[in-house]
Amino acid sequence: MKSEYGSYTKNYNLLKPDDKDFYDVNHINDNMDMVDEELYKLNQKTIQLDATVIDISGLIGKQADTGGTATAGTVMAKLNKMLAEWTDNRADTIDKISNLIGTTSNTGGTPLAGTVMGKLNASLLSETEIKNLIGQAANTGGTTAAGTVMAKLNKILTDWTTTRAGKIDTLATTIGQTNNTGGTTNAGTVMAKLNKLLSTVSSGVGIKSVQRGTFEETPTDAATATGIKINLSTITPSKTFIILNGGASSGYSGSSSAVRGYISAVNSTSFTYNTSRATLAIGNGLVSYQVIEFY
């Protein structure tokens, strides 16, 4: 119950009457109700916390707990299980293996005595060296600088029957069959591409296109000639050659006009013809051309 006078506490909003306020029991009762509510909430949280602590304590267990497994036991039981196995069983086994292997300089190895290193070092100095070098049928780990003969053979077989065999199959697929078709510059097997090339060459001697036309050879001073440009459909100059032929010229009856000019430039869309014939008292000569492009 709020009062129109006095002040309130910061956290729980409890009424603090001024010294000149009249006493009202409701003010005290309201304050007590709020204090009681907050104490109850605090008590419930304490009960929950106590239960959680008990649960965690139960999971952690006691220092001497045993019986820990991958699916049962406290944290302490699991830790003790691991410590017992590794510090007793496993550690002892590792020590035994280490003692059996020995050090690189061990000597005195025989078929019935000595460490692994002792036996290896002895075998290198005895008739059993070859047998040990050959190894067992299932040996692995062969490299160019280590491993028994069997280990090296198994390494080679593994590489060739797995990695290399796959590449050989890929090569066979890429080469294709003798009758493959549909080869292009970016698709088809090797056989398909070869068959496409053979088909193209045999059907047109490899000719891709032929462009024909004529133009007048205008007499001019060769020293100042700029040339006659003949436009073409797109070609590949490195795969193209041009044939020029002369025709009849007016004003010079019964004679043909020999081609006396030359091709001064060729690009993908034109060629340029330059004449070397100075001005004469005859008409312009007619020149025919054939532009032949190959694949």
Secondary structure, 3 states (H helix, E strand, C coil): CCCCCCEECCCCCCEECCCCCCCCHHHHHHHHHHHHHHHHHHHHHHHHHHHHHHHHHHHHCCCCCCCCCCCCCCHHHHHHHHHHHHHHHHHHHHHHHHHHHCCCCCCCCECCECCHHHHHHHHCCCCCHHHHHHCCCCCCCCCCCCCCHHHHHHHHHHHHHHHHHHHHHHHHHHHCCCCCCCCECCECCHHHHHHHHHHHHHHHCCEEEEEEEEEEECCCCCCCCCCEEEECCCCCHHHEEEEEEECECCCCCCCECCCCCEEEEEECCEEEEECCCCCCCCCCEEEEEEEEEEC
